[in-house]
Amino acid sequence: MVEYRTTIEGLDVSAFHGFGVGWRVPLAPNTLKRVLEGSSHVVVAIDATTGNVVGFINAISDGVLCAFIPLLEVHPSFQHEGIGSELVRRMLEELNELYAVDLVCDAAMEGFYSRFGLQSVSAMVLRRFDRLESINLREAH
């Protein structure tokens, strides 16, 4: 059974292992926890049996007009069970009063997000992959 929460309060860093599969440099569990702590909104899916996080989504918002969803992750052993869809649904409900909710995804994921009313637009991004390792190291201390 999976439980959903809008806080990570009370979760130990050990609950955040196994995410970032396929990333060039996956976020270390302590880095991931700090990212979620620094987000304006978060929804986590927790395995009720183990207490481990099996999925999460976060948003950064000005609280007035706009929000950006940087991360949606479901642990590989829990994928294809509807957890990602439920996380998106719950996050969009959290952000329901805002004018704009943006996210950037790979083209292969556009069909998934379009089911929730998101539309494909052009975007510009800057990714500094070389900084991920130093962020992980800095967060380890």
N, C-alpha and C positions, 0 to 999 in steps of 0.2 A: 504494500500500500504506500502511496506517495502523498505527502502532506505539502501544502503550499503556504508560504509565509511571505510577508512584506518587510521582513527584517532579518538580519543575520545575527542579531543579538543572541548571545549564549552559545554560538557555534564556534568551536575550536578550529584552529587552522588545519588540523588533521582531517576535518570534514571536507576539505576542498581539493583532494587528490584526484588525478586522472583526467584533467581537462586540458584542452589545447592540442588534442591529437591532430596532426597535420600542420600545425603551426611551425614556422621556421624556428622560433624560439618560444616554446610554451611558457606561460606565466607560472612562476613558482606559486605554490599554494598560499604562502604568506602575502605575496604580491597581489594575487587574485582577491584575497580577503580584503586587503587595503583598498583595492579598486572599488569593490562593492561598498565598503564603508564610506567612501568618498562620493558615492552616487546619490543623487537626489531621490531616486526611486529604485527599488530592487524587489524582485520576486524570486524566491528560491523554492525549488522542489527538493524535498527531503525524504529519503527512504525511512519510513517509520520504524523499520526493524533495526537498522544499523545507526540511524542518526546522521548518515552521510549525505552531503549535498549531491544530488543526481542531476540537477539542472539549475540554471539561473538565467535571468535577464536583468539588465540594468539600464537606467536612463539618467541623463544629465539634463536638467531643465532650469529655465529662468523662473519657473513658477507662474508665469503670466501669459506668455505667448507660445513658446516653442520648447520642444524637447528633442534630444537626440538619443537613439538607442545604439550604443556601441557594441554590446555583446549579448549574444544568445548562445548558450552552450548546453548541450545535454550529454552526460557521460556516455561513452560508447556502448556500455552494457545496458543502457536504458533507452537507447534510440528506437524510433519506430513504435513507440507506445503511446503517442499523443502528448507527451510531456512538453515538447517544444511548442506545440499549438496552444496548449493550456497556458504556458508561460506568456506567450504573445498576447493571448486573449486577456489575461489578467493585467498585463502591463498596459495595454491600450485602454482598459477600463480605468486604471489609475490615472492615465493621462487624458481622459475623456474631455475635460473642459478646455484643453489647449487648442489653439488654432492649427499648429503644425507639429507633426511628429515625423522626424526624419531618421533614416538609417541607411547605411551603405552595405550592399551585399554583392556577392558574386552573381553573375548572370544566371547561373544554375539554380539559385535560390529565389529568383523573382517570382516564379509560380507559387512557391510556398507563401511568400508574403502577400501576394496579390489576393489570396483567399481572405485576408483580413482588411481589404480595402486600400492597401498601399499601392501606389502607382509608380511605375518606372520613370525616372527623370535622369538627366545627366548630372554628374557630380564631379567635383575635383577633390583630390585627396593628396596628402603628403604622408608617406610612411617612412619612418627612419628605423628600419629593422636592426641596424647596428646598435641602437640604444636599448633594445629589449634586454639584452644580456646584462648591461650595466644597471638597469632598473631592477632586475631580479636580484643581482648581487647587493645593491643598496638596500633593498627591502629585507634581505636576509639578516641584517644586523639590527 
